[in-house]
Amino acid sequence: MSRVVAFIDGFNLYHALDLRVRYRIPGTETVEIRSPYHQYKWLDLQKLCGCFLTKNEELRNVYHFTALMTWASEKMKRHVLYIRALESTGVRTVYGAFKEKDVFCTRCKSIFIKHEEKRTDVNIAIHLLGFAQADLYDRALLVTGDSDLIPAVEWVRKQYPDKRISVIVPIARPVTKHLRQVANDHAKIKENHLRSCLLPSAIRLLDGTVIVSPYA
């Protein structure tokens, strides 16, 4: 069996599901339209990755790269709950961090704090390269549309031409032409994938704790 390892950019996928578009018809107030895909946020990443395997492949590991929004307690609580649910299925979480940045608003002439996610791209690149060097996969599923990972993909393809890298693009996310070109192949997550890959609304952990989806 061919060994497959998945590397998932958590926020790239999350924002595709929770996309909000501000829309304004002339003469009316601006309204915010929420993506219809937000109903799929309680997503089983292990099962989702399985949708992109062939019959001669085995999914060895799924790595979920993310960071906690420590300044937003309710969001962080839901996020931690989701991570615990994912880990109960065997998904491994790799944490990055958020960094505060002062941003000047030209409209209101004041400074506000913006939080920027850091380390995720680097963490994914390190795992993608390190696992190739250690010969831990034959094919990598790279779930992202982020072009920042192009150098890492190019390096693996050059140094280990026997390794396949497949870019799996989140729904409603564009993917750069260059990212498609440097990978061996690419596919798109579709709504039928999301619909068939939801976690149970209640999950019982080994210690007896029951996790209930906040979206149920």
N, CA and C atoms as a LAMMPS dump frame, in Angstrom:
ITEM: TIMESTEP
0
ITEM: NUMBER OF ATOMS
648
ITEM: BOX BOUNDS ff ff ff
-5.0000000000000000e+02 5.0000000000000000e+02
-5.0000000000000000e+02 5.0000000000000000e+02
-5.0000000000000000e+02 5.0000000000000000e+02
ITEM: ATOMS id mol type element x y z
1 1 1 N 0.839 -1.202 0
2 1 2 C 0 0 0
3 1 3 C 0.873 1.25 0
4 2 1 N 0.464 2.24 -0.773
5 2 2 C 1.182 3.508 -0.815
6 2 3 C 0.807 4.34 0.41
7 3 1 N 1.82 4.909 1.083
8 3 2 C 1.604 5.651 2.338
9 3 3 C 1.266 7.111 2.055
10 4 1 N 0.196 7.583 2.682
11 4 2 C -0.24 8.972 2.489
12 4 3 C -0.273 9.688 3.838
13 5 1 N 0.262 10.903 3.865
14 5 2 C 0.182 11.762 5.05
15 5 3 C -0.453 13.083 4.618
16 6 1 N -1.396 13.574 5.409
17 6 2 C -2.085 14.827 5.088
18 6 3 C -1.596 15.956 5.984
19 7 1 N -1.427 17.123 5.377
20 7 2 C -0.991 18.331 6.081
21 7 3 C -2.058 19.404 5.82
22 8 1 N -2.781 19.784 6.864
23 8 2 C -3.936 20.665 6.695
24 8 3 C -3.701 22.033 7.317
25 9 1 N -3.829 23.065 6.511
26 9 2 C -3.765 24.436 6.998
27 9 3 C -5.134 24.752 7.601
28 10 1 N -5.22 24.671 8.923
29 10 2 C -6.499 24.767 9.605
30 10 3 C -7.279 26.03 9.319
31 11 1 N -6.639 27.185 9.406
32 11 2 C -7.363 28.436 9.205
33 11 3 C -7.696 28.672 7.735
34 12 1 N -6.866 28.195 6.827
35 12 2 C -7.167 28.32 5.406
36 12 3 C -8.459 27.577 5.088
37 13 1 N -8.607 26.402 5.692
38 13 2 C -9.831 25.626 5.501
39 13 3 C -10.996 26.25 6.254
40 14 1 N -10.771 26.668 7.488
41 14 2 C -11.847 27.238 8.313
42 14 3 C -12.448 28.481 7.664
43 15 1 N -11.589 29.387 7.199
44 15 2 C -12.094 30.633 6.619
45 15 3 C -12.842 30.389 5.31
46 16 1 N -12.52 29.287 4.627
47 16 2 C -13.283 28.94 3.429
48 16 3 C -14.711 28.544 3.804
49 17 1 N -14.864 27.919 4.972
50 17 2 C -16.183 27.495 5.422
51 17 3 C -16.956 28.629 6.084
52 18 1 N -16.258 29.599 6.648
53 18 2 C -16.897 30.672 7.407
54 18 3 C -16.771 32.022 6.693
55 19 1 N -16.647 31.962 5.384
56 19 2 C -16.457 33.178 4.584
57 19 3 C -17.657 34.113 4.724
58 20 1 N -17.383 35.387 4.922
59 20 2 C -18.442 36.395 4.993
60 20 3 C -18.163 37.468 3.952
61 21 1 N -19.168 37.809 3.168
62 21 2 C -19.017 38.779 2.086
63 21 3 C -19.888 39.987 2.378
64 22 1 N -19.285 41.169 2.326
65 22 2 C -20.037 42.413 2.513
66 22 3 C -20.55 42.873 1.15
67 23 1 N -21.85 43.112 1.072
68 23 2 C -22.492 43.394 -0.213
69 23 3 C -23.403 44.604 -0.072
70 24 1 N -23.346 45.494 -1.05
71 24 2 C -24.164 46.705 -0.975
72 24 3 C -24.745 47.052 -2.337
73 25 1 N -26.072 47.167 -2.382
74 25 2 C -26.751 47.653 -3.583
75 25 3 C -26.852 49.168 -3.442
76 26 1 N -26.489 49.935 -4.481
77 26 2 C -26.549 51.409 -4.393
78 26 3 C -27.895 51.88 -3.834
79 27 1 N -27.807 52.762 -2.848
80 27 2 C -29.011 53.292 -2.232
81 27 3 C -29.507 52.487 -1.052
82 28 1 N -28.795 51.421 -0.7
83 28 2 C -29.198 50.588 0.438
84 28 3 C -28.038 50.455 1.415
85 29 1 N -28.332 49.898 2.594
86 29 2 C -27.279 49.661 3.572
87 29 3 C -26.446 48.444 3.183
88 30 1 N -25.198 48.445 3.649
89 30 2 C -24.325 47.295 3.413
90 30 3 C -24.788 46.118 4.265
91 31 1 N -24.885 44.958 3.655
92 31 2 C -25.273 43.754 4.387
93 31 3 C -24.147 42.74 4.3
94 32 1 N -24.078 41.864 5.293
95 32 2 C -23.056 40.823 5.316
96 32 3 C -23.716 39.484 5.019
97 33 1 N -23.246 38.84 3.963
98 33 2 C -23.79 37.55 3.571
99 33 3 C -22.835 36.46 4.033
100 34 1 N -23.368 35.507 4.781
101 34 2 C -22.552 34.431 5.328
102 34 3 C -22.515 33.255 4.354
103 35 1 N -21.357 32.629 4.271
104 35 2 C -21.193 31.472 3.401
105 35 3 C -22.153 30.353 3.802
106 36 1 N -22.735 29.653 2.833
107 36 2 C -23.616 28.521 3.159
108 36 3 C -22.839 27.324 3.699
109 37 1 N -21.503 27.397 3.648
110 37 2 C -20.687 26.268 4.071
111 37 3 C -20.369 26.28 5.57
112 38 1 N -20.813 27.319 6.303
113 38 2 C -20.498 27.386 7.732
114 38 3 C -21.123 26.215 8.503
115 39 1 N -22.145 25.594 7.924
116 39 2 C -22.803 24.451 8.577
117 39 3 C -21.906 23.222 8.633
118 40 1 N -20.76 23.271 7.935
119 40 2 C -19.857 22.118 7.877
120 40 3 C -18.596 22.304 8.725
121 41 1 N -18.63 23.231 9.673
122 41 2 C -17.421 23.502 10.457
123 41 3 C -17.048 22.363 11.413
124 42 1 N -18.013 21.519 11.778
125 42 2 C -17.736 20.367 12.656
126 42 3 C -17.283 19.218 11.753
127 43 1 N -16.144 19.432 11.111
128 43 2 C -15.707 18.588 9.998
129 43 3 C -14.727 17.506 10.456
130 44 1 N -14.941 16.298 9.982
131 44 2 C -14.053 15.169 10.278
132 44 3 C -12.906 15.191 9.266
133 45 1 N -11.758 15.7 9.677
134 45 2 C -10.633 15.87 8.752
135 45 3 C -10.041 14.532 8.319
136 46 1 N -10.068 13.56 9.194
137 46 2 C -9.577 12.231 8.845
138 46 3 C -10.409 11.64 7.702
139 47 1 N -11.717 11.751 7.842
140 47 2 C -12.632 11.22 6.828
141 47 3 C -12.548 12.028 5.534
142 48 1 N -12.405 13.356 5.679
143 48 2 C -12.298 14.218 4.501
144 48 3 C -11.094 13.832 3.65
145 49 1 N -9.954 13.627 4.288
146 49 2 C -8.75 13.255 3.547
147 49 3 C -8.917 11.912 2.848
148 50 1 N -9.696 11.029 3.47
149 50 2 C -9.947 9.728 2.862
150 50 3 C -10.665 9.827 1.531
151 51 1 N -11.371 10.931 1.312
152 51 2 C -12.09 11.115 0.04
153 51 3 C -11.137 11.249 -1.147
154 52 1 N -9.882 11.557 -0.869
155 52 2 C -8.936 11.834 -1.951
156 52 3 C -7.883 10.742 -2.105
157 53 1 N -8.162 9.56 -1.536
158 53 2 C -7.254 8.432 -1.67
159 53 3 C -7.699 7.525 -2.808
160 54 1 N -6.754 6.818 -3.382
161 54 2 C -7.075 5.768 -4.345
162 54 3 C -7.147 4.443 -3.586
163 55 1 N -7.6 3.398 -4.258
164 55 2 C -7.811 2.117 -3.568
165 55 3 C -6.51 1.464 -3.111
166 56 1 N -5.365 1.888 -3.664
167 56 2 C -4.08 1.291 -3.276
168 56 3 C -3.304 2.169 -2.294
169 57 1 N -4.018 3.115 -1.663
170 57 2 C -3.355 4.03 -0.729
171 57 3 C -3.901 3.859 0.688
172 58 1 N -3.028 4.157 1.641
173 58 2 C -3.387 4.085 3.059
174 58 3 C -3.044 5.413 3.731
175 59 1 N -4.02 5.996 4.42
176 59 2 C -3.804 7.262 5.128
177 59 3 C -3.111 6.978 6.446
178 60 1 N -1.834 7.307 6.547
179 60 2 C -1.048 7.003 7.743
180 60 3 C -1.287 8.013 8.866
181 61 1 N -1.269 9.309 8.522
182 61 2 C -1.431 10.351 9.542
183 61 3 C -2.063 11.593 8.937
184 62 1 N -2.781 12.327 9.786
185 62 2 C -3.348 13.627 9.404
186 62 3 C -2.848 14.653 10.402
187 63 1 N -2.203 15.696 9.904
188 63 2 C -1.677 16.768 10.753
189 63 3 C -2.479 18.042 10.504
190 64 1 N -2.955 18.615 11.585
191 64 2 C -3.803 19.807 11.549
192 64 3 C -3.012 20.964 12.149
193 65 1 N -2.713 21.965 11.342
194 65 2 C -1.886 23.097 11.763
195 65 3 C -2.791 24.288 12.061
196 66 1 N -2.692 24.81 13.283
197 66 2 C -3.593 25.875 13.684
198 66 3 C -2.963 26.699 14.798
199 67 1 N -3.714 27.646 15.342
200 67 2 C -3.262 28.476 16.469
201 67 3 C -4.495 28.897 17.256
202 68 1 N -4.332 29.119 18.56
203 68 2 C -5.457 29.478 19.419
204 68 3 C -5.592 30.996 19.547
205 69 1 N -6.829 31.473 19.442
206 69 2 C -7.119 32.899 19.59
207 69 3 C -7.32 33.203 21.074
208 70 1 N -6.223 33.357 21.789
209 70 2 C -6.266 33.474 23.25
210 70 3 C -6.981 34.729 23.739
211 71 1 N -7.13 35.726 22.907
212 71 2 C -7.777 36.973 23.3
213 71 3 C -9.311 36.896 23.149
214 72 1 N -9.815 35.842 22.521
215 72 2 C -11.258 35.695 22.3
216 72 3 C -11.711 34.4 22.974
217 73 1 N -12.133 34.486 24.223
218 73 2 C -12.364 33.297 25.043
219 73 3 C -13.419 32.352 24.473
220 74 1 N -14.542 32.874 23.972
221 74 2 C -15.606 32.004 23.46
222 74 3 C -15.166 31.283 22.19
223 75 1 N -14.502 32.01 21.296
224 75 2 C -13.998 31.374 20.07
225 75 3 C -12.952 30.32 20.399
226 76 1 N -12.075 30.653 21.356
227 76 2 C -11.033 29.702 21.727
228 76 3 C -11.642 28.45 22.358
229 77 1 N -12.698 28.625 23.151
230 77 2 C -13.354 27.485 23.789
231 77 3 C -13.922 26.53 22.732
232 78 1 N -14.567 27.092 21.702
233 78 2 C -15.11 26.255 20.617
234 78 3 C -13.989 25.588 19.837
235 79 1 N -12.899 26.323 19.638
236 79 2 C -11.754 25.808 18.891
237 79 3 C -11.113 24.632 19.632
238 80 1 N -10.897 24.795 20.93
239 80 2 C -10.305 23.721 21.738
240 80 3 C -11.2 22.487 21.719
241 81 1 N -12.511 22.697 21.775
242 81 2 C -13.463 21.589 21.736
243 81 3 C -13.328 20.829 20.41
244 82 1 N -13.215 21.582 19.324
245 82 2 C -13.073 20.967 18.003
246 82 3 C -11.765 20.186 17.901
247 83 1 N -10.688 20.766 18.434
248 83 2 C -9.391 20.081 18.406
249 83 3 C -9.457 18.764 19.182
250 84 1 N -10.124 18.773 20.335
251 84 2 C -10.281 17.538 21.112
252 84 3 C -11.08 16.501 20.326
253 85 1 N -12.098 16.965 19.621
254 85 2 C -12.9 16.048 18.798
255 85 3 C -12.051 15.452 17.684
256 86 1 N -11.24 16.277 17.037
257 86 2 C -10.364 15.801 15.958
258 86 3 C -9.351 14.798 16.491
259 87 1 N -8.762 15.109 17.633
260 87 2 C -7.726 14.231 18.186
261 87 3 C -8.299 12.873 18.596
262 88 1 N -9.592 12.834 18.893
263 88 2 C -10.227 11.552 19.22
264 88 3 C -10.297 10.641 18
265 89 1 N -10.167 11.215 16.805
266 89 2 C -10.187 10.413 15.572
267 89 3 C -8.776 10.071 15.098
268 90 1 N -7.759 10.582 15.822
269 90 2 C -6.374 10.295 15.447
270 90 3 C -5.651 11.436 14.775
271 91 1 N -6.342 12.559 14.561
272 91 2 C -5.7 13.732 13.96
273 91 3 C -4.707 14.337 14.947
274 92 1 N -3.544 14.725 14.455
275 92 2 C -2.51 15.328 15.303
276 92 3 C -2.468 16.834 15.053
277 93 1 N -2.491 17.599 16.13
278 93 2 C -2.51 19.054 16.023
279 93 3 C -1.122 19.636 16.252
280 94 1 N -0.735 20.565 15.378
281 94 2 C 0.532 21.282 15.505
282 94 3 C 0.188 22.762 15.656
283 95 1 N 0.646 23.368 16.756
284 95 2 C 0.249 24.745 17.066
285 95 3 C 1.255 25.78 16.575
286 96 1 N 0.693 26.84 16.02
287 96 2 C 1.452 28.049 15.762
288 96 3 C 1.063 29.059 16.832
289 97 1 N 1.089 30.339 16.49
290 97 2 C 0.734 31.369 17.467
291 97 3 C 0.259 32.614 16.734
292 98 1 N -0.394 33.496 17.489
293 98 2 C -0.786 34.793 16.947
294 98 3 C 0.125 35.869 17.531
295 99 1 N 0.43 36.854 16.715
296 99 2 C 1.26 37.964 17.148
297 99 3 C 0.476 39.26 17.015
298 100 1 N 0.563 40.104 18.036
299 100 2 C -0.128 41.391 17.983
300 100 3 C 0.65 42.381 17.126
301 101 1 N -0.103 43.157 16.358
302 101 2 C 0.52 44.144 15.485
303 101 3 C -0.295 45.427 15.53
304 102 1 N 0.375 46.559 15.73
305 102 2 C -0.301 47.859 15.72
306 102 3 C -0.555 48.288 14.28
307 103 1 N -1.802 48.636 13.992
308 103 2 C -2.184 49.054 12.638
309 103 3 C -2.83 50.431 12.717
310 104 1 N -2.406 51.334 11.828
311 104 2 C -2.96 52.688 11.805
312 104 3 C -4.115 52.756 10.816
313 105 1 N -5.282 53.211 11.288
314 105 2 C -6.462 53.358 10.444
315 105 3 C -6.47 54.761 9.843
316 106 1 N -6.412 54.835 8.524
317 106 2 C -6.36 56.136 7.844
318 106 3 C -7.704 56.858 7.887
319 107 1 N -8.796 56.122 8.13
320 107 2 C -10.126 56.741 8.164
321 107 3 C -10.399 57.398 9.509
322 108 1 N -10.154 56.648 10.593
323 108 2 C -10.445 57.196 11.925
324 108 3 C -9.216 57.808 12.599
325 109 1 N -8.064 57.708 11.91
326 109 2 C -6.808 58.305 12.401
327 109 3 C -6.421 57.783 13.787
328 110 1 N -6.601 56.511 13.997
329 110 2 C -6.228 55.926 15.281
330 110 3 C -5.532 54.585 15.053
331 111 1 N -4.903 54.099 16.102
332 111 2 C -4.179 52.834 16.023
333 111 3 C -4.985 51.74 16.722
334 112 1 N -5.099 50.602 16.086
335 112 2 C -5.771 49.469 16.71
336 112 3 C -4.877 48.234 16.602
337 113 1 N -5.17 47.249 17.421
338 113 2 C -4.359 46.032 17.46
339 113 3 C -4.948 44.974 16.529
340 114 1 N -4.104 44.437 15.684
341 114 2 C -4.499 43.351 14.79
342 114 3 C -3.708 42.1 15.165
343 115 1 N -4.368 40.958 15.116
344 115 2 C -3.695 39.696 15.435
345 115 3 C -3.377 38.951 14.144
346 116 1 N -2.109 38.611 13.957
347 116 2 C -1.681 37.897 12.76
348 116 3 C -1.191 36.493 13.128
349 117 1 N -1.682 35.522 12.393
350 117 2 C -1.252 34.149 12.634
351 117 3 C 0.176 33.959 12.136
352 118 1 N 0.995 33.359 12.97
353 118 2 C 2.391 33.118 12.623
354 118 3 C 2.736 31.637 12.769
355 119 1 N 3.757 31.231 12.082
356 119 2 C 4.392 29.908 12.183
357 119 3 C 3.686 28.785 11.428
358 120 1 N 2.413 28.954 11.076
359 120 2 C 1.709 27.839 10.44
360 120 3 C 2.383 27.406 9.152
361 121 1 N 2.677 28.346 8.268
362 121 2 C 3.325 27.999 6.999
363 121 3 C 4.677 27.333 7.236
364 122 1 N 5.428 27.87 8.199
365 122 2 C 6.746 27.307 8.516
366 122 3 C 6.585 25.899 9.085
367 123 1 N 5.614 25.718 9.989
368 123 2 C 5.385 24.398 10.574
369 123 3 C 5.009 23.365 9.506
370 124 1 N 4.145 23.767 8.577
371 124 2 C 3.753 22.848 7.509
372 124 3 C 4.962 22.506 6.644
373 125 1 N 5.737 23.528 6.272
374 125 2 C 6.915 23.31 5.425
375 125 3 C 7.924 22.377 6.092
376 126 1 N 8.172 22.59 7.39
377 126 2 C 9.122 21.742 8.122
378 126 3 C 8.665 20.286 8.128
379 127 1 N 7.386 20.07 8.374
380 127 2 C 6.864 18.705 8.389
381 127 3 C 6.896 18.082 6.99
382 128 1 N 6.513 18.847 5.991
383 128 2 C 6.509 18.338 4.617
384 128 3 C 7.906 17.918 4.186
385 129 1 N 8.899 18.763 4.486
386 129 2 C 10.287 18.48 4.112
387 129 3 C 10.883 17.369 4.978
388 130 1 N 10.682 17.481 6.291
389 130 2 C 11.264 16.505 7.213
390 130 3 C 10.727 15.105 7
391 131 1 N 9.441 15.001 6.754
392 131 2 C 8.838 13.684 6.54
393 131 3 C 9.288 13.072 5.219
394 132 1 N 9.528 13.916 4.224
395 132 2 C 10.049 13.408 2.949
396 132 3 C 11.457 12.858 3.159
397 133 1 N 12.274 13.607 3.884
398 133 2 C 13.644 13.179 4.157
399 133 3 C 13.672 11.89 4.963
400 134 1 N 12.74 11.738 5.896
401 134 2 C 12.679 10.537 6.735
402 134 3 C 11.923 9.393 6.049
403 135 1 N 11.468 9.64 4.835
404 135 2 C 10.721 8.647 4.057
405 135 3 C 9.494 8.143 4.812
406 136 1 N 8.654 9.087 5.276
407 136 2 C 7.455 8.741 6.03
408 136 3 C 6.19 8.767 5.176
409 137 1 N 6.296 9.176 3.931
410 137 2 C 5.137 9.146 3.036
411 137 3 C 5.59 8.935 1.595
412 138 1 N 4.667 8.387 0.817
413 138 2 C 4.863 8.279 -0.625
414 138 3 C 4.119 9.413 -1.332
415 139 1 N 3 9.818 -0.71
416 139 2 C 2.2 10.916 -1.259
417 139 3 C 1.762 11.813 -0.119
418 140 1 N 1.866 13.101 -0.326
419 140 2 C 1.424 14.078 0.666
420 140 3 C 0.182 14.788 0.148
421 141 1 N -0.833 14.898 1.007
422 141 2 C -2.007 15.716 0.707
423 141 3 C -1.804 17.052 1.403
424 142 1 N -1.71 18.11 0.644
425 142 2 C -1.487 19.438 1.186
426 142 3 C -2.788 20.22 1.055
427 143 1 N -3.522 20.328 2.161
428 143 2 C -4.842 20.962 2.133
429 143 3 C -4.694 22.454 2.406
430 144 1 N -4.625 23.228 1.34
431 144 2 C -4.436 24.678 1.426
432 144 3 C -4.542 25.278 0.038
433 145 1 N -4.696 26.592 0.011
434 145 2 C -4.606 27.309 -1.256
435 145 3 C -3.52 28.362 -1.17
436 146 1 N -2.692 28.252 -0.128
437 146 2 C -1.686 29.264 0.2
438 146 3 C -0.428 29.108 -0.641
439 147 1 N -0.094 30.136 -1.384
440 147 2 C 1.083 30.096 -2.27
441 147 3 C 2.4 30.193 -1.508
442 148 1 N 2.364 30.522 -0.203
443 148 2 C 3.599 30.621 0.581
444 148 3 C 4.309 29.27 0.692
445 149 1 N 3.602 28.189 0.42
446 149 2 C 4.2 26.855 0.536
447 149 3 C 4.835 26.376 -0.772
448 150 1 N 4.814 27.214 -1.786
449 150 2 C 5.399 26.831 -3.078
450 150 3 C 6.87 26.42 -2.959
451 151 1 N 7.732 27.201 -2.257
452 151 2 C 9.148 26.788 -2.152
453 151 3 C 9.331 25.416 -1.53
454 152 1 N 8.545 25.093 -0.507
455 152 2 C 8.66 23.788 0.149
456 152 3 C 8.26 22.668 -0.808
457 153 1 N 7.189 22.884 -1.555
458 153 2 C 6.736 21.878 -2.53
459 153 3 C 7.794 21.685 -3.609
460 154 1 N 8.344 22.793 -4.091
461 154 2 C 9.38 22.706 -5.125
462 154 3 C 10.601 21.933 -4.628
463 155 1 N 10.99 22.17 -3.381
464 155 2 C 12.181 21.509 -2.83
465 155 3 C 11.965 20 -2.745
466 156 1 N 10.792 19.601 -2.224
467 156 2 C 10.503 18.164 -2.123
468 156 3 C 10.478 17.523 -3.503
469 157 1 N 9.842 18.185 -4.456
470 157 2 C 9.755 17.622 -5.81
471 157 3 C 11.139 17.458 -6.442
472 158 1 N 12.043 18.397 -6.135
473 158 2 C 13.394 18.341 -6.708
474 158 3 C 14.257 17.294 -6.017
475 159 1 N 14.223 17.28 -4.688
476 159 2 C 15.091 16.379 -3.934
477 159 3 C 14.563 14.942 -3.888
478 160 1 N 13.244 14.779 -3.932
479 160 2 C 12.635 13.453 -3.822
480 160 3 C 11.597 13.285 -4.93
481 161 1 N 12.034 13.132 -6.157
482 161 2 C 11.11 13.062 -7.295
483 161 3 C 10.15 11.871 -7.245
484 162 1 N 10.436 10.893 -6.387
485 162 2 C 9.535 9.743 -6.252
486 162 3 C 8.356 10.053 -5.337
487 163 1 N 8.422 11.175 -4.606
488 163 2 C 7.32 11.57 -3.734
489 163 3 C 6.284 12.373 -4.526
490 164 1 N 5.008 12.096 -4.259
491 164 2 C 3.936 12.864 -4.911
492 164 3 C 3.349 13.86 -3.924
493 165 1 N 3.098 15.061 -4.402
494 165 2 C 2.431 16.065 -3.575
495 165 3 C 1.157 16.5 -4.29
496 166 1 N 0.037 16.297 -3.607
497 166 2 C -1.265 16.672 -4.159
498 166 3 C -1.818 17.843 -3.362
499 167 1 N -2.128 18.928 -4.034
500 167 2 C -2.735 20.085 -3.383
501 167 3 C -4.254 19.89 -3.383
502 168 1 N -4.842 19.935 -2.188
503 168 2 C -6.293 19.815 -2.042
504 168 3 C -6.815 21.195 -1.651
505 169 1 N -7.522 21.837 -2.56
506 169 2 C -7.93 23.229 -2.367
507 169 3 C -9.265 23.308 -1.637
508 170 1 N -9.335 24.051 -0.508
509 170 2 C -10.609 24.213 0.211
510 170 3 C -11.687 24.822 -0.682
511 171 1 N -12.921 24.448 -0.425
512 171 2 C -14.053 24.975 -1.177
513 171 3 C -14.101 26.5 -1.067
514 172 1 N -14.496 27.142 -2.154
515 172 2 C -14.625 28.61 -2.217
516 172 3 C -13.297 29.338 -2.095
517 173 1 N -12.191 28.614 -2.165
518 173 2 C -10.873 29.225 -2.103
519 173 3 C -10.2 29.16 -3.469
520 174 1 N -9.599 30.261 -3.91
521 174 2 C -8.827 30.189 -5.145
522 174 3 C -7.476 29.546 -4.863
523 175 1 N -6.85 29.012 -5.868
524 175 2 C -5.497 28.491 -5.723
525 175 3 C -4.662 29.095 -6.847
526 176 1 N -3.461 29.537 -6.511
527 176 2 C -2.637 30.189 -7.509
528 176 3 C -2.214 29.189 -8.581
529 177 1 N -2.065 29.686 -9.78
530 177 2 C -1.65 28.85 -10.908
531 177 3 C -0.298 28.203 -10.613
532 178 1 N 0.6 28.953 -9.965
533 178 2 C 1.935 28.438 -9.692
534 178 3 C 1.89 27.269 -8.71
535 179 1 N 1.028 27.358 -7.689
536 179 2 C 0.913 26.261 -6.728
537 179 3 C 0.41 25 -7.421
538 180 1 N -0.539 25.154 -8.322
539 180 2 C -1.027 24.001 -9.084
540 180 3 C 0.083 23.415 -9.94
541 181 1 N 0.91 24.284 -10.489
542 181 2 C 1.958 23.827 -11.409
543 181 3 C 3.081 23.083 -10.698
544 182 1 N 3.431 23.5 -9.474
545 182 2 C 4.565 22.867 -8.793
546 182 3 C 4.181 21.531 -8.163
547 183 1 N 2.892 21.326 -7.898
548 183 2 C 2.44 20.059 -7.327
549 183 3 C 2.312 19.005 -8.42
550 184 1 N 2.259 17.755 -8.012
551 184 2 C 2.041 16.685 -8.989
552 184 3 C 0.629 16.724 -9.556
553 185 1 N -0.323 17.056 -8.683
554 185 2 C -1.722 17.152 -9.112
555 185 3 C -2.489 17.968 -8.079
556 186 1 N -3.727 18.268 -8.398
557 186 2 C -4.543 19.026 -7.444
558 186 3 C -6.008 18.607 -7.578
559 187 1 N -6.761 18.848 -6.513
560 187 2 C -8.194 18.564 -6.502
561 187 3 C -8.875 19.627 -5.653
562 188 1 N -10.182 19.691 -5.752
563 188 2 C -10.961 20.704 -5.039
564 188 3 C -11.929 20.036 -4.071
565 189 1 N -11.994 20.558 -2.855
566 189 2 C -13.002 20.081 -1.908
567 189 3 C -14.363 20.606 -2.359
568 190 1 N -15.323 19.72 -2.496
569 190 2 C -16.665 20.095 -2.944
570 190 3 C -17.663 19.905 -1.804
571 191 1 N -18.846 20.445 -1.993
572 191 2 C -19.827 20.393 -0.913
573 191 3 C -20.23 18.964 -0.563
574 192 1 N -20.248 18.067 -1.534
575 192 2 C -20.62 16.686 -1.218
576 192 3 C -19.574 16.025 -0.313
577 193 1 N -18.292 16.456 -0.436
578 193 2 C -17.257 15.971 0.483
579 193 3 C -17.571 16.435 1.906
580 194 1 N -17.889 17.708 2.043
581 194 2 C -18.172 18.275 3.363
582 194 3 C -19.398 17.628 3.984
583 195 1 N -20.436 17.469 3.188
584 195 2 C -21.698 16.931 3.678
585 195 3 C -21.543 15.509 4.226
586 196 1 N -20.662 14.739 3.592
587 196 2 C -20.504 13.336 3.986
588 196 3 C -19.405 13.121 5.024
589 197 1 N -18.753 14.207 5.455
590 197 2 C -17.598 14.061 6.354
591 197 3 C -17.736 14.859 7.638
592 198 1 N -18.916 14.909 8.205
593 198 2 C -19.114 15.61 9.468
594 198 3 C -18.878 14.662 10.639
595 199 1 N -18.341 15.21 11.72
596 199 2 C -18.176 14.445 12.96
597 199 3 C -19.54 14.203 13.599
598 200 1 N -19.669 13.173 14.417
599 200 2 C -20.916 12.989 15.17
600 200 3 C -21.155 14.204 16.064
601 201 1 N -22.409 14.538 16.286
602 201 2 C -22.717 15.711 17.118
603 201 3 C -22.283 15.518 18.56
604 202 1 N -22.17 14.248 19.003
605 202 2 C -21.673 13.942 20.35
606 202 3 C -20.613 12.851 20.245
607 203 1 N -19.472 13.084 20.884
608 203 2 C -18.346 12.147 20.816
609 203 3 C -17.923 11.775 22.232
610 204 1 N -17.873 10.474 22.521
611 204 2 C -17.432 10.013 23.835
612 204 3 C -15.942 9.686 23.783
613 205 1 N -15.141 10.347 24.629
614 205 2 C -13.71 10.114 24.687
615 205 3 C -13.4 8.884 25.529
616 206 1 N -12.157 8.442 25.488
617 206 2 C -11.751 7.241 26.214
618 206 3 C -11.927 7.393 27.727
619 207 1 N -11.812 8.637 28.211
620 207 2 C -11.957 8.846 29.671
621 207 3 C -13.423 8.998 30.089
622 208 1 N -14.342 8.82 29.135
623 208 2 C -15.752 8.907 29.449
624 208 3 C -16.37 10.284 29.194
625 209 1 N -15.52 11.288 28.966
626 209 2 C -16.016 12.637 28.681
627 209 3 C -16.763 12.642 27.354
628 210 1 N -17.872 13.373 27.303
629 210 2 C -18.638 13.498 26.075
630 210 3 C -18.491 14.908 25.531
631 211 1 N -18.04 15.012 24.282
632 211 2 C -17.9 16.299 23.617
633 211 3 C -19.119 16.503 22.726
634 212 1 N -19.777 17.631 22.905
635 212 2 C -20.977 17.939 22.109
636 212 3 C -20.662 19.103 21.176
637 213 1 N -21.012 18.931 19.922
638 213 2 C -20.751 19.974 18.939
639 213 3 C -21.454 21.275 19.301
640 214 1 N -20.758 22.411 19.276
641 214 2 C -21.409 23.697 19.539
642 214 3 C -22.282 24.133 18.382
643 215 1 N -22.219 23.412 17.281
644 215 2 C -22.996 23.765 16.08
645 215 3 C -24.216 22.871 15.913
646 216 1 N -24.415 21.946 16.88
647 216 2 C -25.537 21.006 16.761
648 216 3 C -26.873 21.714 16.975
